[in-house]
Amino acid sequence: MSNSKINIKNLEEVKNSLDSKSLKVCVIGIGRIGLPTALSFAKSGLQTIGVDINEDLIQKINSGVFPLKDEPGYEEIFKQVLNDKTFSVTSKIEDAVPHCDLILLSLPTPMDQNNIPDYSALRSVATHLSDILSSDSLVIVESTIEPGFIEDEIIPLISKSNRLKIEENFQIGVCPENANPGEILHDFTNLPRLVGGINQNITQIIKLIYNFIFSVDLIEMPDCKTANAVKLTTNVFRDINIAFVSELSIMFEKLGIDTMKVLEAAKMKYNFQIHYPGAGVGGPCLPINSYQLLNTARRTGVKLNMIESGRKINEKMPEYVVELISNAFDESNQILENSKILILGISYKPNVKDVQLSPAKIIVEKLQKLGVDVYLHDPFFNSTVIFGLETQNNLENILPEMDGAIIVTGHDDFKNIPITSFLKMKHPVLVDTRGIIDPVSTKKEKIIFKGLGRGGF
Ligand SMILES: NC(=O)c1ccc[n+]([C@@H]2O[C@H](COP(=O)([O-])OP(=O)(O)OC[C@H]3O[C@@H](n4cnc5c(N)ncnc54)[C@H](O)[C@@H]3O)[C@@H](O)[C@H]2O)c1
C-alpha cells in the first residue's frame, strides 16, 4: 500500500476516494465483530487490512481458513475478497496503520474478576497510534465504551507524542457496533447505526463512509459521548428488563401463574416491550454494558440503583435454576449427590456458538459443588471440552444414562426434541429455563417437570 494523501476532512475528497476505491482501511481487532466489518469494507472494493495480536488467527486467515463458522454469508465474502486481493491481515500494526486513511478499532472491552471494565486493549492501541498514525487519518472506535472515554482517554493517548493534534491533523469518531452474533451480515446491512464525530463535519464523513459500505440508516449524534450513551442505554435497558421479568416469574410460578401466558398477553398492550425470563444473562455485551454504566456512575459520583439491582437479580438466576432441579429431584425421591444431570445448551443465547459469561457455567459449577456428575450437550459444541467437561454429541445416546436434564439455552434444535425422548432418562426429571417445553405435554407423559416461571399447569 502506498502512503495516503486523502484529505480526510474534506467530504468531497472522501466521496471521490470511495468512488475510485482509493480510500485505504485498517481494522484493528479482527474478532467476532472486527472480521466481518473488515470483510464488508473489502467487499466494497476498498483495500482493507486487518490487524490482530492473535498470531493463530492471522495464520488461519492467511491459509484461507474462515474462523467464524456460525456467521452465515461471510465465508463466501471471505473467499471473494481473498480472491480479489482487497483483504489481507497482519499481526504487525506498524505495517498497516501508517499506510491507511481510515483506522477502525474493534478491540475487546471485557471486564475483570471484580466486574471492572478492562480497556487495556484500546489504551494500548491508542498509545501505539500516537507514534504510527499518519497525518490526516480518521480513527473510528466501534468497540463499546463508556460515554466520555474518547474525550478523556483516547484523544489524550493518541496526542501523547505531540505529533498529532485532534481536529488539526487527526480526526476521531465512534460508530458503536450493535450486531447480534450469528446474524452479523443481516444486522450490518439492516440495522441503523449511531454515528458521533469529534465535530459535525467528521460526523458527516463517517456517515458517508458507512452508508457507502452498508447502505443503512445512520443516526447522527451530537458527539461521541452521546452515541456511546445511546449504545449502553439500549443494552442496559434489556439487562434490567430481563431481571424484572425473571424476578416476577419466580413469584408467578409460586402463585400458580404461567409467566409465558402473562407475557404473551401483556405484549398486546401497545407500549409493552416483551422480554423473557431465563437462567441468567451472559454474552459479550449486556452484563459488561451494565458494569460499564456502573463504572461511569462511580466516576461521576452518581448511584445507579436500578442497574445494580438488575445485575444482582440476573446473577442470582443460576442459583434459582439449581433450586428448581433440586425441587424436581425431591419430587422424584432422588438425591442430587452422585446423580447424572444433562445440561442442554451452554451458549449464552440461542443459536450461537458462544459461551462468554454464559449462565450455564455457573449452573455447572453449582451442581458440581453438590456432587452432581454433570454432562453437556449443545449442537454448537460437538466433540470439544467446555467448562472442563467433554461435550456429548449424541443426545439420544446420552439420555438413557441421565437422572435428569436442564434446558439452559433455548436453541431451536431443542424445540424439536420429542417430549417422549425425555422418558428415556433413568428418571424423567426435566427443568426448562427458557419456556420452550409445553408444561401440559410433560404432565401427560408423567415427566417430573419444573419450568422457570411456569405455574398453574
Ligand atoms: N460480539 C458481539 O456480539 C458484540 C456486539 C456489539 C458490540 N461488540 C463490541 O465490539 C467490540 C469487539 O468485540 P468482539 O466480540 O469482536 O471481540 P473479540 O474478542 O471477538 O475480538 C477482538 C479481537 O481483538 C484482538 N485484540 C485484542 N487486543 C488487541 C491488540 N492490542 N491489538 C490488536 N488486536 C487485538 C483479539 O485478538 C480479538 O481477535 C467490543 O467492544 C464489544 O463489546 C461486540
The ligand as a MOL file (V3000), in Angstrom:
LIG
                    3D

  0  0  0     0  0            999 V3000
M  V30 BEGIN CTAB
M  V30 COUNTS 44 48 0 0 0
M  V30 BEGIN ATOM
M  V30 1 N -19.5960 -9.8200 19.9440 0
M  V30 2 C -20.6860 -9.1010 19.9700 0
M  V30 3 O -21.7910 -9.5990 19.9550 0
M  V30 4 C -20.6330 -7.5960 20.0110 0
M  V30 5 C -21.7560 -6.8770 19.6060 0
M  V30 6 C -21.7100 -5.4940 19.6420 0
M  V30 7 C -20.5590 -4.8560 20.0820 0
M  V30 8 N -19.4740 -5.5970 20.4770 0 CHG=1
M  V30 9 C -18.3010 -4.8710 20.9170 0
M  V30 10 O -17.3330 -4.9440 19.8860 0
M  V30 11 C -16.0210 -4.9630 20.4570 0
M  V30 12 C -15.2560 -6.1700 19.9250 0
M  V30 13 O -15.9420 -7.3090 20.3820 0
M  V30 14 P -15.7230 -8.7490 19.7470 0
M  V30 15 O -16.8530 -9.5880 20.2410 0
M  V30 16 O -15.4850 -8.6600 18.2870 0 CHG=-1
M  V30 17 O -14.3960 -9.1840 20.4820 0
M  V30 18 P -13.4270 -10.3960 20.0940 0
M  V30 19 O -12.7490 -10.7630 21.3440 0
M  V30 20 O -14.1720 -11.4320 19.3230 0
M  V30 21 O -12.3830 -9.7310 19.0890 0
M  V30 22 C -11.4280 -8.8070 19.4800 0
M  V30 23 C -10.1480 -9.0860 18.7120 0
M  V30 24 O -9.2060 -8.0980 19.0790 0
M  V30 25 C -7.9290 -8.7130 19.1660 0
M  V30 26 N -7.0530 -7.9050 20.0210 0
M  V30 27 C -7.0050 -7.8060 21.3660 0
M  V30 28 N -6.0680 -6.9150 21.7580 0
M  V30 29 C -5.5110 -6.4510 20.6220 0
M  V30 30 C -4.4880 -5.5180 20.3510 0
M  V30 31 N -3.8590 -4.8840 21.3360 0
M  V30 32 N -4.1510 -5.2840 19.0650 0
M  V30 33 C -4.7790 -5.9380 18.0430 0
M  V30 34 N -5.7610 -6.8350 18.2380 0
M  V30 35 C -6.1240 -7.0800 19.4940 0
M  V30 36 C -8.2290 -10.0790 19.7520 0
M  V30 37 O -7.1740 -10.9870 19.4870 0
M  V30 38 C -9.5250 -10.4380 19.0300 0
M  V30 39 O -9.3040 -11.1610 17.8380 0
M  V30 40 C -16.2180 -4.9610 21.9800 0
M  V30 41 O -16.1650 -3.6520 22.4660 0
M  V30 42 C -17.6280 -5.4930 22.1460 0
M  V30 43 O -18.2370 -5.0320 23.3150 0
M  V30 44 C -19.4880 -6.9390 20.4240 0
M  V30 END ATOM
M  V30 BEGIN BOND
M  V30 1 1 1 2
M  V30 2 2 2 3
M  V30 3 1 2 4
M  V30 4 1 4 5
M  V30 5 2 4 44
M  V30 6 2 5 6
M  V30 7 1 6 7
M  V30 8 2 7 8
M  V30 9 1 8 9
M  V30 10 1 8 44
M  V30 11 1 9 10
M  V30 12 1 9 42
M  V30 13 1 10 11
M  V30 14 1 11 12
M  V30 15 1 11 40
M  V30 16 1 12 13
M  V30 17 1 13 14
M  V30 18 2 14 15
M  V30 19 1 14 16
M  V30 20 1 14 17
M  V30 21 1 17 18
M  V30 22 2 18 19
M  V30 23 1 18 20
M  V30 24 1 18 21
M  V30 25 1 21 22
M  V30 26 1 22 23
M  V30 27 1 23 24
M  V30 28 1 23 38
M  V30 29 1 24 25
M  V30 30 1 25 26
M  V30 31 1 25 36
M  V30 32 1 26 27
M  V30 33 1 26 35
M  V30 34 2 27 28
M  V30 35 1 28 29
M  V30 36 1 29 30
M  V30 37 2 29 35
M  V30 38 1 30 31
M  V30 39 2 30 32
M  V30 40 1 32 33
M  V30 41 2 33 34
M  V30 42 1 34 35
M  V30 43 1 36 37
M  V30 44 1 36 38
M  V30 45 1 38 39
M  V30 46 1 40 41
M  V30 47 1 40 42
M  V30 48 1 42 43
M  V30 END BOND
M  V30 END CTAB
M  END
